[in-house]
Amino acid sequence: MRTPLLSRFLTIAFVLGLCLAAVLGRDLRLGKDLRGGVSLVYKVEIPEEEIDPQSVLDTTIEVLKARVNPQGIFDISIEGSGRDRIEVVMPLPGPETRALAAEWRTALDELVASAEIRESEVLATLEEVETGDLRGPDGSARATAFDALVAADAARKEARQAYNAVPEDAAPTDRNLAAAAVADAEINFDDSLAGLMELGLSGERVRRILTLPNKPILERDEEGRGRRDESGNPIFGPGQRDKAFASLQAEYPDLESALTKVQSAYDEYESQRTGFDDPEDLKRLLRGAGVLEFHIGVSSADPQGVDVAGLRRQLEELGAGNTQSPLASWYPINDLGQWYEKPAELAALTANPEGYFAATRDLVATRQDGIYYLLLRDDAGKALTASDDDWRLVRASEGQDRLGRPSINFALDQSGALRMGQLTGANKGRNMAIVLDSEVYSAPTIQSQISGNGQITGNFGVEEIAYLRKVLGAGSLSAQLSSEPISESVLGPSIGADNLERGTEAFLFALVVVAIFMGLWYFQAGLIADLALLANGLVIFGVLMGVDATFTLPGLAGIVLTVGMAVDANVLIFERIREELALGDVVLRQAVKNGYAKALSTILDGNITNLIVCGALYLTATAEVKGFAVTLTVGILATLFSALFITRQCFLLYTDVMGSKRLSMLPIAIPSLGKALQPNIDFMALRWPMRLFSAGLVAASLLLVSMRGADLLDTEFRGGVSIVMETKPEGEGRLMLARAEVEQEIRALANEISTADVDPLTEDGQRALILSQLGSAAVVTVGET
């Protein structure tokens, strides 16, 4: 084999080897329509005068991603669509994931049943002889506390009996002493009950710890510098979740095995989880994204009526979202790195967060289960919150303060300016926390009254400035993002699997039929085309899986279309070769060369125009159609590689190495067939009848389109509801229903709905309006189920 030809085959082998490694190295990432999922399309209100709407859309997407997928573990896609649309796609859990979720929830319920202490159950148990499982194992802190409560209960009952036994004519001193003994016994009982309740473990606390990030944390020395081993490599310790869970197991040693079981079940479930279990959870998170608030921090030196100690106890017992105070609440800190500058400060912060924030910021802080919290005011005059829904932030930009240091400038609308002026004017010198999505991002000091335009100053670096600008710039999302999706599409996992099965069958059927046709029609050349077709498919799947692209149903259609396009390129080449051979005075090697040269421009023109269409689709279409554009683009490039390069080298191998002088095809083997493919018809003489015939077809088509009107369009283009239902299993198959029977049942359901007194703004009203429209719904059948 000649050296150039050998190097080309080595290049082909290298490319195909890389693609094969990509295919074998990972699973194909399926889109929502092939594995089931939910697609939500939201509208972003961008002013017409906005100079850079794409920047607004990108910022919105960035904040939404941080909101719904902060740790990046979910397979949730958030992409822009057009000028003011955002599409959120999330897969639904499959049967295996749902089973793992049920297992871990069962393990959690069993743990809570044995670890949670309810006051009502404790009081009921005290009236019984048997203490049941509430006491816990002998020697545990829970058993000791329960025994103390039993003793306190017996003491208060004896005290009451003693008080009731005091004679009516007894001296006042004796009655007072008995009453005092009852009061002391009741206080002792309440203290014992409170001590026992503190030993209970709630399911919410376990759930909160399990959802903490678990990225390994760099260990630091006493001065806050990172530790390194003998080789100079950084030493990492357990992550935030592992630390909190180890602390929890140390706090409840008798529950160590049950806690380990819950953790293992959750980890296994989390490893298979790709999104939220319920689409409503996703919608709730999106609905609460980008909510900006301003809160005055509670002063550690002067709490002004806030029960700091009581709120600390409530945080430990109930969690941050369940504290009960009209004056203040706990808010988690978003990024701890914004609150210190030197390693020594970080060491002081982690060692004693309460003392650090009190000394450096005059703020009340605490740490619970590895999360750092600040106590902020919620009462009137101390906060500007989302409940005050008649204000909004309109702009945030970088600037400089009076000393030339970087700062953040922001502007509020007229209502916001009035409220901000009242808030900052009454709280000069205090810390005002910037809270986005219930997390504290910063707490600068109010230097002067802020009205319509404000400035946040401090010792900010470049990253901190960008950080704050992003936070404030996203703060108007609650006003920009539509409260409900303007389009919602939910596809069950079983239907997704059915789509995948049918799409795969269509692809394989097309591949086999085309391969058989090419082999029967073009003989040896057809076998070369079939090899190129297999290489084409390998390149397509290798590239898609190599870049971790999402494979959708339109993408599968793109691959099927690519099969036809790849064969079309080969047909053009082979027909040019056949024409050269028909001349009779050209050797096979020269005929192959001329065939490729004459077909090249046609192949390139057709594929380049297709690439232009793919680019337009990718820039303007939805996520699923983008999948079609990406797949078709990869398919076109793979077709050019296989049809123009791989097959050419195969022909060189056939002619130069194997020394073949003849190339037969079915039209060559059967001359009459070849003549039939070249009819002697004067098409130009028929141009006027064909023009009239074409004009008639166009007119008829326009008439039919006008008659159909809007009914020609699916719900994706005109709005509406599309429901795909699957019949119940029956025997080895499924229950079969006639289309007319299903249509009759659905329309009967619609006739039972009355919309006379329906409020369309309520959820029940919207449901009634949708059901009432089923009377004019079109019922079609898809498949056999």
For each residue, the residues with C-beta under 8 A, 3 or more apart:
1: 5 6 9 653 657
2: 5 6 656 657
3: 6 7
4: 7 8
5: 1 2 8 9 649 652 653 656 657
6: 1 2 3 9 10
7: 3 4 10 11
8: 4 5 11 12 645 649
9: 1 5 6 12 13 649 653
10: 6 7 13 14
11: 7 8 14 15
12: 8 9 15 16 535 645 646 649
13: 9 10 16 17
14: 10 11 17 18
15: 11 12 18 19 539 641
16: 12 13 19 20 535 538 539 542
17: 13 14 20 21
18: 14 15 21 22 542 546
19: 15 16 22 23 538 539 541 542 543 546
20: 16 17 23 24 538 542
21: 17 18 24 25 542
22: 18 19 25 26 541 542 543 545 546
23: 19 20 538 541 542 545
24: 20 21
25: 21 22 545
26: 22 545 548
27:
28: 541 544 545 551
29: 75 545 548 549 550 551
30: 34 35 91 496 500 550 551 552
31: 34 35 37 89 550 551 552 553 555 623 624 627
32: 35 36 37 38 39 89 90 91 489 491 496 552 624
33: 37 491 496 499 552 553 554 624
34: 30 31 496 497 499 500 503 551 552 553 556
35: 30 31 32 91 92 94 493 496 497 500
36: 32 91 92 94 491 492 493 494 495 496 497
37: 31 32 33 89 90 91 92 275 490 491 496
38: 32 89 90 92 279 282 488 489 490 491
39: 32 87 88 89 487 488 489 490 623 624
40: 87 88 89 279 282 283 286 485 487 488
41: 81 85 86 87 88 485 486 487 488 622
42: 85 86 87 88 286 481 482 485 486
43: 84 85 481 482 486
44: 56 57 60 84 85 86 480 481 482
45: 84 479 480 481 482
46: 50 53 56 57 83 84 480
47: 50
48:
49:
50: 46 47 53 56
51:
52: 55 56
53: 46 50 56 57 83 84
54: 57 58 80
55: 52 58 59
56: 44 46 50 52 53 59 60 480
57: 44 46 53 54 60 61 80 83 84 86
58: 54 55 61 62 80
59: 55 56 62 63 470 473 474
60: 44 56 57 63 64 86 290 474 477 480 481
61: 57 58 64 65 78 79 80 86
62: 58 59 65 66 470 474
63: 59 60 66 67 289 290 470 474 477
64: 60 61 67 68 78 86 88 286 289 290 477
65: 61 62 68 69 76 78
66: 62 63 69 70
67: 63 64 70 285 286 288 289 290 437
68: 64 65 74 76 78 88 282 285 286 289
69: 65 66 72 73 74 76
70: 66 67 213
71: 213
72: 69
73: 69 270 273
74: 68 69 90 273 274 275 276
75: 29 90 91 274 275
76: 65 68 69 88 89 90 275 282
77: 87 88 89 90 550 623
78: 61 64 65 68 86 87 88 89
79: 61 86 87 89 623 626
80: 54 57 58 61 85 86 87
81: 41 85 86 87 620 621 622 623
82: 85 620
83: 46 53 57
84: 43 44 45 46 53 57
85: 41 42 43 44 80 81 82
86: 41 42 44 57 60 61 64 78 79 80 81 481
87: 39 40 41 42 77 78 79 80 81 622 623
88: 39 40 41 42 64 68 76 77 78 282 286 485
89: 31 32 37 38 39 40 76 77 78 79 623
90: 32 37 38 74 75 76 77 274 275 276 279 282
91: 30 32 35 36 37 75 274 275
92: 35 36 37 38 275 279 490 491 492 493
93: 97 98 101 273 274 275 277 493
94: 35 36 97 98 493
95: 98 99 493
96: 99 100 272
97: 93 94 100 101 269 272 273 274
98: 93 94 95 101 102 277
99: 95 96 102 103
100: 96 97 103 104 265 268 269 272 273
101: 93 97 98 104 105 269 273 277
102: 98 99 105 106
103: 99 100 106 107 265 268 269
104: 100 101 107 108 262 265 266 268 269
105: 101 102 108 109
106: 102 103 109 110
107: 103 104 110 111 258 261 262 265
108: 104 105 111 112 203 206 207 262 265 266
109: 105 106 112 113 203
110: 106 107 113 114 258
111: 107 108 114 115 201 203 206 255 258 259 261 262
112: 108 109 115 116 201 202 203 206
113: 109 110 116
114: 110 111 133 255 258
115: 111 112 200 201 252 255 258
116: 112 113 200 201 202 203
117: 121 122 134 142 196 197 199 200
118: 121 122 200
119: 122 123 193 197
120: 123 124
121: 117 118 124 125 134
122: 117 118 119 125 126 134 149 193 196 197
123: 119 120 126 127
124: 120 121 127 128
125: 121 122 128 130 131 132 134
126: 122 123 149 150 153
127: 123 124
128: 124 125 131 132
129:
130: 125
131: 125 128 134 135 146 150
132: 125 128 135
133: 114 136
134: 117 121 122 125 131 146
135: 131 132 142 143 146 147
136: 133 140 142 143 146 254
137: 140 143 254
138: 143
139: 143 144
140: 136 137 143 144 253 254
141: 144 145 199
142: 117 135 136 145 146 196 199 254
143: 135 136 137 138 139 140 146 147
144: 139 140 141 147 148
145: 141 142 148 149 192 195 196 199
146: 131 134 135 136 142 143 149 150 196
147: 135 143 144 150 151
148: 144 145 151 152 192 195 196
149: 122 126 145 146 152 153 189 192 193 195 196
150: 126 131 146 147 153 154
151: 147 148 154 155 192
152: 148 149 155 156 185 188 189 191 192 193
153: 126 149 150 156 157 189
154: 150 151 157 158
155: 151 152 158 159 185 188 189
156: 152 153 159 160 182 185 186 188 189
157: 153 154 160 161
158: 154 155 161 162 185
159: 155 156 162 163 178 181 182 184 185
160: 156 157 163 164 182 185
161: 157 158 164 165
162: 158 159 165 166 178 181 182
163: 159 160 166 175 178 179 181 182
164: 160 161
165: 161 162
166: 162 163 170 174 175 178
167: 170
168:
169:
170: 166 167 174 175
171: 174 175
172: 175 176
173: 176 177
174: 166 170 171 177 178
175: 163 166 170 171 172 178 179
176: 172 173 179 180
177: 173 174 180 181
178: 159 162 163 166 174 175 181 182
179: 163 175 176 182 183
180: 176 177 183 184
181: 159 162 163 177 178 184 185
182: 156 159 160 162 163 178 179 185 186
183: 179 180 186 187
184: 159 180 181 187 188
185: 152 155 156 158 159 160 181 182 188 189
186: 156 182 183 189 190
187: 183 184 190 191
188: 152 155 156 184 185 191 192
189: 149 152 153 155 156 185 186 192 193
190: 186 187 193 194
191: 152 187 188 194 195
192: 145 148 149 151 152 188 189 195 196
193: 119 122 149 152 189 190 196 197
194: 190 191 197 198
195: 145 148 149 191 192 198 199
196: 117 122 142 145 146 148 149 192 193 199 200
197: 117 119 122 193 194 200 317
198: 194 195 317
199: 117 141 142 145 195 196
200: 115 116 117 118 196 197
201: 111 112 115 116 205 206 248 252 255
202: 112 116 205 206 319
203: 108 109 111 112 116 206 207
204: 207 208 319 322
205: 201 202 208 209 248 319 369
206: 108 111 112 201 202 203 209 210 248 259 262
207: 108 203 204 210 211
208: 204 205 211 212 319 369
209: 205 206 212 241 244 245 248 369 370
210: 206 207 241 245 262 263 266
211: 207 208 241
212: 208 209 239 240 241 244 369 370 371
213: 70 71 239 240 241
214: 239 240 241 242
215: 239 240
216: 236 237 238 239
217: 236 237 238 239 240 243
218: 226 227 234 235 236 237
219: 226 227 235 236 237
220: 223 224 225 226 227 343 346 347
221: 224 225 226 227 347
222: 347
223: 220 343 344 347
224: 220 221 342 343 344 345 346 347 348
225: 220 221 343
226: 218 219 220 221 234 235 343
227: 218 219 220 221 234 235
228: 232 233 234 235
229: 232 233 235
230:
231:
232: 228 229
233: 228 229
234: 218 226 227 228
235: 218 219 226 227 228 229
236: 216 217 218 219
237: 216 217 218 219 243
238: 216 217 242 243 246
239: 212 213 214 215 216 217 242 243
240: 212 213 214 215 217 243 244 370 371
241: 209 210 211 212 213 214 244 245 370
242: 214 238 239 245 246
243: 217 237 238 239 240 246 247 370
244: 209 212 240 241 247 248 369 370
245: 209 210 241 242 248 249 259 263
246: 238 242 243 249 250
247: 243 244 250 251 369
248: 201 205 206 209 244 245 251 252 259 369
249: 245 246 252 253 255 256 259 260
250: 246 247 253
251: 247 248
252: 115 201 248 249 255 256 259
253: 140 249 250 256
254: 136 137 140 142
255: 111 114 115 201 249 252 258 259
256: 249 252 253 259 260
257: 260 261
258: 107 110 111 114 115 255 261 262
259: 111 206 245 248 249 252 255 256 262 263
260: 249 256 257 263 264
261: 107 111 257 258 264 265
262: 104 107 108 111 206 210 258 259 265 266
263: 210 245 259 260 266 267
264: 260 261 267 268
265: 100 103 104 107 108 261 262 268 269
266: 104 108 210 262 263 269 270
267: 263 264 270 271
268: 100 103 104 264 265 271 272
269: 97 100 101 103 104 265 266 272 273
270: 73 266 267 273
271: 267 268
272: 96 97 100 268 269
273: 73 74 93 97 100 101 269 270
274: 74 75 90 91 93 97
275: 37 74 75 76 90 91 92 93 282
276: 74 90 279 281 282
277: 93 98 101 281
278: 281 282
279: 38 40 90 92 276 282 283 490
280: 283 284
281: 276 277 278 284 285
282: 38 40 68 76 88 90 275 276 278 279 285 286
283: 40 279 280 286 287 484 485
284: 280 281 287 288
285: 67 68 281 282 288 289
286: 40 42 64 67 68 88 282 283 289 481
287: 283 284 483 484
288: 67 284 285 291 437 438
289: 63 64 67 68 285 286 437 477 478 481
290: 60 63 64 67 436 437 474 475 476 477 478 480 481
291: 288 386 436 437 438 475 477 478
292: 386 393 434 435 436 471 472 474 475 476 478
293: 383 384 385 386 435 436
294: 383 384 385 420 423 432 433 434 435
295: 331 376 377 378 382 383 384 385 432 433 435
296: 376 377 382 383 423 427 430 431 432 433
297: 361 362 363 364 374 375 376 377 430 431 432 433 443
298: 303 304 306 308 328 363 364 375 376 377
299: 302 303 304 362 363 364 430
300: 303 357 358 362 363 364
301: 358 362
302: 299
303: 298 299 300 306 307 308 364
304: 298 299
305: 327
306: 298 303 311 325 327 328 364 375 377
307: 303 310 311 325
308: 298 303 311 312 364 375
309: 312 313
310: 307 313 314 325
311: 306 307 308 314 315 323 325 328 330 375
312: 308 309 315 316 366
313: 309 310 316 317
314: 310 311 317 318 322 323 324 325
315: 311 312 318 319 320 323 330 366 368 373
316: 312 313 368
317: 197 198 313 314
318: 314 315 322 323 324
319: 202 204 205 208 315 322 323
320: 315 323 329 330 331 332 368 371 373
321:
322: 204 314 318 319
323: 311 314 315 318 319 320 329 330
324: 314 318
325: 306 307 310 311 314 328 329 378
326: 378 379
327: 305 306 377 378 379
328: 298 306 311 325 375 376 377 378 379
329: 320 323 325 375 376 378
330: 311 315 320 323 366 373 374 375 376
331: 295 320 373 374 375 376 433 435 438 439 440
332: 320 371 372 373 438 439 440
333: 336 338 339 371 372 373 374 439 440
334: 338 436 439 440 441
335: 338 441 467
336: 333 339 340 346 349 372
337: 340
338: 333 334 335 441 442 464 467
339: 333 336 349 357 361
340: 336 337 345 346 349
341: 345 459
342: 224 345 346
343: 220 223 224 225 226 346 347
344: 223 224 347 348
345: 224 340 341 342 348 349 356 360
346: 220 224 336 340 342 343 349 350
347: 220 221 222 223 224 343 344 350 351
348: 224 344 345 351 352 355 356
349: 336 339 340 345 346 352 353 356 357
350: 346 347 353
351: 347 348 356
352: 348 349 355 356
353: 349 350 356 357 365 366 367 372
354: 357 358 364 365 366
355: 348 352 358 359
356: 345 348 349 351 352 353 359 360 365
357: 300 339 349 353 354 360 361 363 364 365 374
358: 300 301 354 355 361 362 363 364 365
359: 355 356
360: 345 356 357
361: 297 339 357 358 431 443
362: 297 299 300 301 358 431
363: 297 298 299 300 357 358 374 375 431 443
364: 297 298 299 300 303 306 308 354 357 358 374 375
365: 353 354 356 357 358 372 373 374 375
366: 312 315 330 353 354 372 373 375
367: 353 370 371 372 373
368: 315 316 320 371 373
369: 205 208 209 212 244 247 248
370: 209 212 240 241 243 244 367
371: 212 240 320 332 333 367 368
372: 332 333 336 353 365 366 367
373: 315 320 330 331 332 333 365 366 367 368
374: 297 330 331 333 357 363 364 365 433 440 443
375: 297 298 306 308 311 328 329 330 331 363 364 365 366
376: 295 296 297 298 328 329 330 331 383 433 435 440
377: 295 296 297 298 306 327 328 382 383
378: 295 325 326 327 328 329 382 383 385
379: 326 327 328 382 383
380: 383
381: 422 423 426
382: 295 296 377 378 379 423 427
383: 293 294 295 296 376 377 378 379 380 423
384: 293 294 295 388 391 416 419 420 423
385: 293 294 295 378 388
386: 291 292 293 389 478
387:
388: 384 385 391 419
389: 386
390: 415
391: 384 388 412 413 415 416 419
392: 412 413 416 476 478 479
393: 292 396 410 411 412 413 416 472 475 476
394: 411 412 413 476
395: 410 411
396: 393 408 409 410 411 468 469 472 473 475
397: 408 409 410 469
398: 406 407 408 409 465 469
399: 406 407 408 409 455
400: 404 405 406 407
401: 404 405 406 407 455 457
402:
403:
404: 400 401
405: 400 401 457 459 460
406: 398 399 400 401 460 461 462 465
407: 398 399 400 401 455 456 457 458 460 465
408: 396 397 398 399 455 456 460 465 468 469 472
409: 396 397 398 399 453 454 455
410: 393 395 396 397 453 454 455 456 472
411: 393 394 395 396 452 453 454
412: 391 392 393 394 415 416 417 420 452 453 454
413: 391 392 393 394 416 417
414: 417 418 452
415: 390 391 412 418 419
416: 384 391 392 393 412 413 419 420 452
417: 412 413 414 420 421 451 452 453
418: 414 415 421 422 451
419: 384 388 391 415 416 422 423
420: 294 384 412 416 417 423 424 450 451 452 454
421: 417 418 424 425 449 450 451
422: 381 418 419 425 426
423: 294 296 381 382 383 384 419 420 426 427 432
424: 420 421 427 428 432 446 448 449 450 454
425: 421 422 428 449
426: 381 422 423
427: 296 382 423 424 430 432 446
428: 424 425 446 447 448 449
429: 445 446
430: 296 297 299 427 445 446
431: 296 297 361 362 363 443 444 445 446
432: 294 295 296 297 423 424 427 443 444 445 446
433: 294 295 296 297 331 374 376 440 442 443
434: 292 294 440 441 442 443 444 456 468 471 472
435: 292 293 294 295 331 376 438 439 440 441
436: 290 291 292 293 334 439 441 471 474 475
437: 67 288 289 290 291
438: 288 291 331 332 435
439: 331 332 333 334 435 436
440: 331 332 333 334 374 376 433 434 435 443
441: 334 335 338 434 435 436 467 468 471
442: 338 433 434 456 458 468 471
443: 297 361 363 374 431 432 433 434 440
444: 431 432 434 456 457 458
445: 429 430 431 432
446: 424 427 428 429 430 431 432 450
447: 428 457
448: 424 428
449: 421 424 425 428
450: 420 421 424 446 453 454 455
451: 417 418 420 421 454
452: 411 412 414 416 417 420
453: 409 410 411 412 417 450
454: 409 410 411 412 420 424 450 451
455: 399 401 407 408 409 410 450
456: 407 408 410 434 442 444 468
457: 401 405 407 444 447
458: 407 442 444 464
459: 341 405
460: 405 406 407 408 464 465 468
461: 406 464 465
462: 406 465 466
463: 466 467
464: 338 458 460 461 467 468
465: 398 406 407 408 460 461 462 468 469
466: 462 463 469 470
467: 335 338 441 463 464 470 471
468: 396 408 434 441 442 456 460 464 465 471 472
469: 396 397 398 408 465 466 472 473
470: 59 62 63 466 467 473 474
471: 292 434 436 441 442 467 468 474 475
472: 292 393 396 408 410 434 468 469 475
473: 59 396 469 470 476
474: 59 60 62 63 290 292 436 470 471 477
475: 290 291 292 393 396 436 471 472 478
476: 290 292 392 393 394 473 479 480
477: 60 63 64 289 290 291 474 480 481
478: 289 290 291 292 386 392 475 481
479: 45 392 476
480: 44 45 46 56 60 290 476 477
481: 42 43 44 45 60 86 286 289 290 477 478
482: 42 43 44 45 485 486
483: 287
484: 283 287
485: 40 41 42 88 283 482 488
486: 41 42 43 482
487: 39 40 41 716
488: 38 39 40 41 485
489: 32 38 39
490: 37 38 39 92 279
491: 32 33 36 37 38 92 495 496 724
492: 36 92 495 496 724 726
493: 35 36 92 93 94 95 496 497
494: 36 497 498 726
495: 36 491 492 498 499 724 726
496: 30 32 33 34 35 36 37 491 492 493 499 500
497: 34 35 36 493 494 500 501
498: 494 495 501 502 783 785
499: 33 34 495 496 502 503 553
500: 30 34 35 496 497 503 504
501: 497 498 504 505
502: 498 499 505 506 783
503: 34 499 500 506 507 553 556 557
504: 500 501 507 508 556
505: 501 502 508 509
506: 502 503 509 510 556 560
507: 503 504 510 511 556 559 560 563
508: 504 505 511 512
509: 505 506 512 513
510: 506 507 513 514 560 563 564
511: 507 508 514 515 533 537 563
512: 508 509 515 516
513: 509 510 516 517
514: 510 511 517 518 533 563 564 567
515: 511 512 518 519 530 533
516: 512 513 519 520
517: 513 514 520 521 526
518: 514 515 521 522 526 527 529 530 533 567 570
519: 515 516 522 523 526 527 530
520: 516 517 526 666
521: 517 518 526 665 666
522: 518 519 525 526 529 574 665 666
523: 519 526 527 663 664 665 666 669
524: 527 528 654 660 663 664
525: 522 528 529 570 574 577 663 665
526: 517 518 519 520 521 522 523 529 530
527: 518 519 523 524 530 531
528: 524 525 531 532 647 650 651 654
529: 518 522 525 526 532 533 567 570 574 647
530: 515 518 519 526 527 533 534
531: 527 528 534 535 646 650
532: 528 529 535 536 566 570 642 643 646 647 650
533: 511 514 515 518 529 530 536 537 563 566 567 642
534: 530 531 537 538
535: 12 16 531 532 538 539 642 646
536: 532 533 539 540 562 563 566 635 638 639 641 642
537: 511 533 534 540 541 559 563
538: 16 19 20 23 534 535 541 542
539: 15 16 19 535 536 542 543 634 638 641 642
540: 536 537 543 544 559 562 631 634 635 638
541: 19 22 23 28 537 538 544 545
542: 16 18 19 20 21 22 23 538 539 545 546
543: 19 22 539 540 546 547 549 634 638
544: 28 540 541 547 549 551 555 630 631 634
545: 22 23 25 26 28 29 541 542 548 549
546: 18 19 22 542 543
547: 543 544
548: 26 29 545
549: 29 543 544 545 627 630 631
550: 29 30 31 77 555 623 627
551: 28 29 30 31 34 544 555 556 627 631
552: 30 31 32 33 34 555 556 623 624 627 628
553: 31 33 34 499 503 556 557 624
554: 33 557 558 624 625 627 628 631
555: 31 544 550 551 552 558 559 627 628 630 631
556: 34 503 504 506 507 551 552 553 559 560 631
557: 503 553 554 560 561 628
558: 554 555 561 562 627 628 629 630 631 632 635
559: 507 537 540 555 556 562 563 631 635
560: 506 507 510 556 557 563 564
561: 557 558 564 565 632 635
562: 536 540 558 559 565 566 631 632 635 636 638 639
563: 507 510 511 514 533 536 537 559 560 566 567
564: 510 514 560 561 567 568
565: 561 562 568 569 607 610 635 636 639
566: 532 533 536 562 563 569 570 635 638 639 642 643
567: 514 518 529 533 563 564 570 571
568: 564 565 571 572 606
569: 565 566 572 573 599 603 607 639 640 643 644
570: 518 525 529 532 566 567 573 574 643 647
571: 567 568 574 575
572: 568 569 575 576 599 602 603
573: 569 570 576 577 595 596 599 603 643 647
574: 522 525 529 570 571 577 578 595 665
575: 571 572 578 579 599
576: 572 573 579 580 594 595 596 598 599
577: 525 573 574 580 581 591 592 594 595 663
578: 574 575 581 582 595 665 667 668
579: 575 576 582 583 595
580: 576 577 583 586 590 591 594 595
581: 577 578 584 586 588 591 663 668
582: 578 579 668 674
583: 579 580 586
584: 581
585:
586: 580 581 583 590 591 594
587: 590 591 661
588: 581 591 592 655 660 661 662 663
589: 592 593 655 656
590: 580 586 587 593 594
591: 577 580 581 586 587 588 594 595 663
592: 577 588 589 595 596 648 651 652 655 663
593: 589 590 596 597
594: 576 577 580 586 590 591 597 598
595: 573 574 576 577 578 579 580 591 592 598 599
596: 573 576 592 593 599 600 644 648
597: 593 594 600
598: 576 594 595 601
599: 569 572 573 575 576 595 596 602 603
600: 596 597 603 604 644
601: 598 604 605
602: 572 599 605 606
603: 569 572 573 599 600 606 607 640 643 644
604: 600 601 607 608 640
605: 601 602 608 609
606: 568 602 603 609 610
607: 565 569 603 604 610 611 636 639 640
608: 604 605 611 612
609: 605 606 612 613
610: 565 606 607 613 614 632 636
611: 607 608 614 615 633 636
612: 608 609 615 616
613: 609 610 616 617
614: 610 611 617 618 629 630 632 633 636
615: 611 612 618 619 629 633
616: 612 613 619 620
617: 613 614 620 621 625 626 628 629
618: 614 615 621 626 629 630 633
619: 615 616
620: 81 82 616 617
621: 81 617 618 624 625 626 628 629
622: 41 81 87 625 626
623: 31 39 77 79 81 87 89 550 552 626 627
624: 31 32 33 39 552 553 554 621 627 628
625: 554 617 621 622 628 629
626: 79 617 618 621 622 623 629 630
627: 31 549 550 551 552 554 555 558 623 624 630 631
628: 552 554 555 557 558 617 621 624 625 631 632
629: 558 614 615 617 618 621 625 626 632 633
630: 544 549 555 558 614 618 626 627 633 634
631: 540 544 549 551 554 555 556 558 559 562 627 628 634 635
632: 558 561 562 610 614 628 629 635 636
633: 611 614 615 618 629 630 636 637
634: 539 540 543 544 630 631 637 638
635: 536 540 558 559 561 562 565 566 631 632 638 639
636: 562 565 607 610 611 614 632 633 639 640
637: 633 634 640 641
638: 536 539 540 543 562 566 634 635 641 642
639: 536 562 565 566 569 607 635 636 642 643
640: 569 603 604 607 636 637 643 644 645
641: 15 536 539 637 638 644 645 646
642: 532 533 535 536 539 566 638 639 645 646 647
643: 532 566 569 570 573 603 639 640 646 647
644: 569 596 600 603 640 641 647 648
645: 8 12 640 641 642 648 649
646: 12 531 532 535 641 642 643 649 650
647: 528 529 532 570 573 642 643 644 650 651
648: 592 596 644 645 651 652
649: 5 8 9 12 645 646 652 653
650: 528 531 532 646 647 653 654
651: 528 592 647 648 654 655
652: 5 592 648 649 655 656 657
653: 1 5 9 649 650 656 657 658
654: 524 528 650 651 657 658 660 663
655: 588 589 592 651 652 658 659 660 661
656: 2 5 589 652 653 659
657: 1 2 5 652 653 654
658: 653 654 655
659: 655 656
660: 524 588 654 655 663
661: 587 588 655
662: 588
663: 523 524 525 577 581 588 591 592 654 660
664: 523 524 668 669
665: 521 522 523 525 574 578 668 669
666: 520 521 522 523 669 670 673
667: 578 670 671 673 674 677
668: 578 581 582 664 665 671 674
669: 523 664 665 666
670: 666 667 673 674
671: 667 668 674 675
672: 675 676
673: 666 667 670 676 677
674: 582 667 668 670 671 677 678
675: 671 672 678
676: 672 673 679
677: 667 673 674
678: 674 675
679: 676
680:
681: 686
682: 685 686
683: 686 687 690
684: 687
685: 682
686: 681 682 683 689 690
687: 683 684 690 691
688: 691 692
689: 686 692 693
690: 683 686 687 693 694
691: 687 688 694 695
692: 688 689 695 696
693: 689 690 696 697
694: 690 691 697 698
695: 691 692 698 699
696: 692 693 699 700
697: 693 694 700 701
698: 694 695 701 702
699: 695 696 702 703
700: 696 697 703 704
701: 697 698 704 705
702: 698 699 705 706
703: 699 700 706 707
704: 700 701 707 708
705: 701 702 708 712
706: 702 703 709
707: 703 704
708: 704 705 711 712
709: 706 712
710: 713 718
711: 708
712: 705 708 709
713: 710 716 717 718
714: 717 718 722
715: 718 719 720 721 722
716: 487 713
717: 713 714
718: 710 713 714 715
719: 715
720: 715 773
721: 715 770 773
722: 714 715
723:
724: 491 492 495 782
725:
726: 492 494 495 734 785
727: 730 734 735 736 737 785
728: 734 735
729: 733 734 735
730: 727 733 734 735 736
731:
732:
733: 729 730 736 784
734: 726 727 728 729 730 784 785
735: 727 728 729 730
736: 727 730 733 784
737: 727 741 742
738: 741 742
739: 742 743 779 780 781
740: 743 744
741: 737 738 744 745
742: 737 738 739 745 746 779
743: 739 740 746 747 779
744: 740 741 747 748
745: 741 742 748 749
746: 742 743 749 750 774 777 779
747: 743 744 750 751 774 775 777
748: 744 745 751 752
749: 745 746 752 753 771 774
750: 746 747 753 771 772 773 774 775 777
751: 747 748 775
752: 748 749
753: 749 750 768 771 772
754: 757 758 768
755: 758 768 769 772
756:
757: 754
758: 754 755 764 765 768 769
759: 762 764 765
760: 765 766 769
761: 765
762: 759 765 766
763: 766 767
764: 758 759 767 768
765: 758 759 760 761 762 768 769
766: 760 762 763 769 770
767: 763 764 770 771
768: 753 754 755 758 764 765 771 772
769: 755 758 760 765 766 772 773
770: 721 766 767 773 774
771: 749 750 753 767 768 774
772: 750 753 755 768 769 775
773: 720 721 750 769 770 776 777
774: 746 747 749 750 770 771 777
775: 747 750 751 772
776: 773
777: 746 747 750 773 774
778:
779: 739 742 743 746
780: 739
781: 739
782: 724
783: 498 502
784: 733 734 736
785: 498 726 727 734
